[in-house]
Amino acid sequence: MKQLFVNTPKLTDPISGLIVSLLLIIFGAETAQAQSAGMGVIEGTGVIVDVVDGDTARVQMYSSYPVEAAKLQAQKAERRYQRNYDLARIYQLNGPTTATMLIRVANIDTAESVHPDAHKNSQAGRKASDYASTAFSGERVDVACYDVGYYGRPICDIQSQGGDWAEVMIKAGYTKYETEYGRHPVPFRHKRLVNAQENAFKN
């Protein structure tokens, strides 16, 4: 994945080392690992209000900050690549506690179920969508976003009490661990997704 969120100083800078240490204390090891790898991370907590398909969901965040921060990066990407992302549809800022964003789950790619071109939709896509909806619809989730995708959506991890969205969908056999645009930036998460794929697709 290309970095779109922040420009992180080199780890040889003492201040950068201090920042990583503080991230470890405040946000936990996974965020600090991504930061030390040169990735910016936007984090927040919310609830799944719509499971769009097997790899996409709309999340209502408990704070508007993650939505505002992700939208800012999408606006920068929109100008950089001269694309119209229809950001008003992706990022909806209706108040400090009613902001929502349409999230593309990182490193998975399930079959289509709601594509505008109906010929691309499939029974496999509908099954993946139904499975994700059963597992995550209405769930309280922690979100960590690492990038902005080709269509302007934030690329994020979604974690609920029932598990990590990407890992759950891989284990259920609805997708493989996708690394075409880069492996997961957090080493620990990368290993878990690799293990999930190896166990789900042994044959």
C-alpha positions as CSV (number, residue, x, y, z in Angstrom):
1,M,0.0,0.0,0.0
2,K,1.2,3.5,-0.7
3,Q,1.5,5.8,2.3
4,L,-1.1,8.5,2.3
5,F,-1.5,9.6,5.9
6,V,1.7,11.0,7.4
7,N,5.4,11.5,6.6
8,T,7.2,9.8,9.5
9,P,10.8,10.8,10.4
10,K,13.5,8.2,10.2
11,L,14.0,6.1,13.3
12,T,17.5,7.4,13.6
13,D,15.9,10.7,14.8
14,P,15.8,10.6,18.7
15,I,12.4,12.3,18.6
16,S,11.0,9.6,16.3
17,G,12.2,7.0,18.8
18,L,10.3,8.8,21.6
19,I,7.2,8.9,19.4
20,V,7.3,5.2,18.8
21,S,7.8,4.6,22.6
22,L,4.8,6.8,23.4
23,L,2.7,4.9,20.8
24,L,3.6,1.7,22.4
25,I,2.3,3.0,25.7
26,I,-0.8,4.8,24.5
27,F,-2.0,2.7,21.5
28,G,-0.4,-0.7,21.9
29,A,2.3,-2.6,20.0
30,E,0.5,-3.0,16.7
31,T,0.1,0.7,16.1
32,A,3.7,1.4,17.0
33,Q,4.8,-1.3,14.6
34,A,3.0,0.3,11.8
35,Q,4.3,3.7,12.7
36,S,7.9,2.4,12.9
37,A,7.4,0.9,9.4
38,G,6.7,4.4,8.1
39,M,2.9,4.1,8.0
40,G,0.5,6.6,9.4
41,V,-2.4,5.2,11.3
42,I,-5.9,6.7,12.0
43,E,-7.7,4.9,14.8
44,G,-11.2,5.1,16.3
45,T,-14.1,3.1,17.7
46,G,-17.6,2.8,16.3
47,V,-20.4,0.5,15.3
48,I,-21.1,-1.3,12.0
49,V,-24.3,0.3,10.6
50,D,-24.2,-1.3,7.2
51,V,-22.4,-4.4,5.9
52,V,-22.2,-3.5,2.2
53,D,-20.6,-6.8,1.1
54,G,-17.9,-9.2,2.2
55,D,-15.1,-6.7,2.3
56,T,-16.9,-3.3,2.7
57,A,-18.9,-1.7,5.6
58,R,-20.1,1.6,6.8
59,V,-19.1,2.4,10.3
60,Q,-20.5,5.1,12.5
61,M,-17.7,6.4,14.6
62,Y,-18.1,7.5,18.2
63,S,-15.9,10.5,17.4
64,S,-15.8,12.5,14.2
65,Y,-12.0,12.8,14.3
66,P,-11.2,9.6,12.4
67,V,-13.7,10.4,9.7
68,E,-12.3,14.0,9.4
69,A,-8.7,12.8,9.3
70,A,-9.4,10.1,6.7
71,K,-11.4,12.5,4.6
72,L,-8.5,15.0,4.6
73,Q,-6.1,12.3,3.3
74,A,-8.7,11.3,0.6
75,Q,-9.0,15.0,-0.5
76,K,-5.2,15.2,-0.8
77,A,-5.2,12.0,-2.9
78,E,-8.1,13.3,-5.0
79,R,-6.1,16.4,-5.9
80,R,-2.9,14.4,-6.4
81,Y,-4.4,11.9,-8.8
82,Q,-7.0,14.3,-10.3
83,R,-9.9,12.0,-9.5
84,N,-13.4,12.6,-8.3
85,Y,-14.0,10.2,-5.4
86,D,-17.5,11.4,-4.4
87,L,-16.3,12.0,-0.9
88,A,-19.6,13.2,0.4
89,R,-20.9,9.6,-0.1
90,I,-17.9,8.0,1.6
91,Y,-17.4,10.3,4.5
92,Q,-20.5,11.7,6.2
93,L,-19.9,14.3,8.9
94,N,-23.3,14.9,10.5
95,G,-22.1,15.9,14.0
96,P,-19.4,15.1,16.6
97,T,-20.8,11.6,17.3
98,T,-22.7,10.8,14.1
99,A,-19.9,10.7,11.6
100,T,-19.7,7.7,9.3
101,M,-17.3,6.4,6.7
102,L,-17.4,3.7,4.1
103,I,-14.5,1.4,4.9
104,R,-12.7,-1.1,2.6
105,V,-11.3,-3.9,4.7
106,A,-7.5,-4.2,4.3
107,N,-5.9,-7.1,2.5
108,I,-9.0,-9.1,1.4
109,D,-11.1,-9.2,-1.7
110,T,-14.3,-11.1,-1.6
111,A,-16.4,-11.9,-4.6
112,E,-18.8,-9.1,-5.8
113,S,-22.4,-8.9,-4.6
114,V,-23.4,-5.2,-5.1
115,H,-21.3,-4.1,-8.1
116,P,-23.0,-1.6,-10.4
117,D,-22.3,-4.0,-13.3
118,A,-24.7,-6.8,-12.3
119,H,-22.7,-9.3,-14.4
120,K,-19.9,-9.1,-11.9
121,N,-22.1,-10.1,-9.0
122,S,-22.2,-13.8,-8.0
123,Q,-23.7,-16.3,-5.6
124,A,-20.3,-16.5,-3.9
125,G,-20.3,-12.8,-3.4
126,R,-23.8,-12.9,-1.9
127,K,-22.7,-15.7,0.5
128,A,-19.7,-13.7,1.6
129,S,-21.8,-10.7,2.2
130,D,-24.4,-12.7,4.2
131,Y,-21.6,-14.3,6.3
132,A,-20.0,-10.9,7.0
133,S,-23.4,-9.4,7.9
134,T,-24.1,-12.2,10.4
135,A,-20.7,-11.9,11.9
136,F,-20.4,-8.1,12.1
137,S,-23.6,-6.2,11.6
138,G,-24.4,-4.0,14.6
139,E,-21.1,-4.8,16.3
140,R,-19.0,-2.4,18.3
141,V,-15.6,-2.3,16.5
142,D,-12.2,-0.8,16.7
143,V,-10.9,0.6,13.4
144,A,-7.3,1.3,12.3
145,C,-6.9,2.8,8.9
146,Y,-3.6,2.7,7.0
147,D,-4.3,4.0,3.5
148,V,-6.8,5.5,1.1
149,G,-7.8,3.2,-1.8
150,Y,-8.2,3.7,-5.5
151,Y,-11.9,4.7,-5.0
152,G,-11.2,7.1,-2.1
153,R,-12.3,4.7,0.7
154,P,-10.1,4.3,3.7
155,I,-8.3,1.0,3.9
156,C,-8.7,-0.3,7.4
157,D,-8.7,-3.2,9.9
158,I,-12.0,-3.8,11.6
159,Q,-11.9,-5.6,14.9
160,S,-14.9,-6.7,17.0
161,Q,-15.3,-9.0,20.0
162,G,-16.0,-11.8,17.4
163,G,-12.6,-11.3,15.8
164,D,-10.8,-9.4,13.0
165,W,-12.9,-9.0,9.9
166,A,-10.2,-9.9,7.4
167,E,-9.0,-12.9,9.4
168,V,-12.6,-14.1,9.9
169,M,-13.4,-14.0,6.2
170,I,-10.1,-15.7,5.3
171,K,-10.7,-18.5,7.8
172,A,-14.2,-19.0,6.4
173,G,-12.8,-19.4,2.9
174,Y,-14.4,-16.4,1.3
175,T,-11.1,-14.7,0.4
176,K,-7.4,-15.1,0.4
177,Y,-4.9,-12.8,2.0
178,E,-4.4,-10.2,-0.7
179,T,-1.0,-8.6,-1.0
180,E,-1.0,-7.3,-4.6
181,Y,-0.7,-3.7,-3.3
182,G,1.5,-4.6,-0.3
183,R,1.3,-6.9,2.7
184,H,-0.2,-5.7,5.9
185,P,2.0,-3.0,7.4
186,V,1.9,-4.5,10.9
187,P,4.1,-7.6,11.1
188,F,2.0,-9.3,13.8
189,R,-1.1,-8.9,11.7
190,H,0.7,-10.0,8.5
191,K,1.7,-13.3,10.3
192,R,-1.9,-13.9,11.5
193,L,-3.3,-13.4,8.0
194,V,-0.7,-15.7,6.5
195,N,-1.5,-18.4,9.1
196,A,-5.3,-18.0,8.5
197,Q,-4.8,-18.5,4.7
198,E,-2.5,-21.5,5.2
199,N,-5.1,-23.2,7.4
200,A,-8.1,-22.3,5.2
201,F,-6.6,-23.2,1.9
202,K,-4.6,-26.3,2.6
203,N,-5.6,-28.1,-0.5
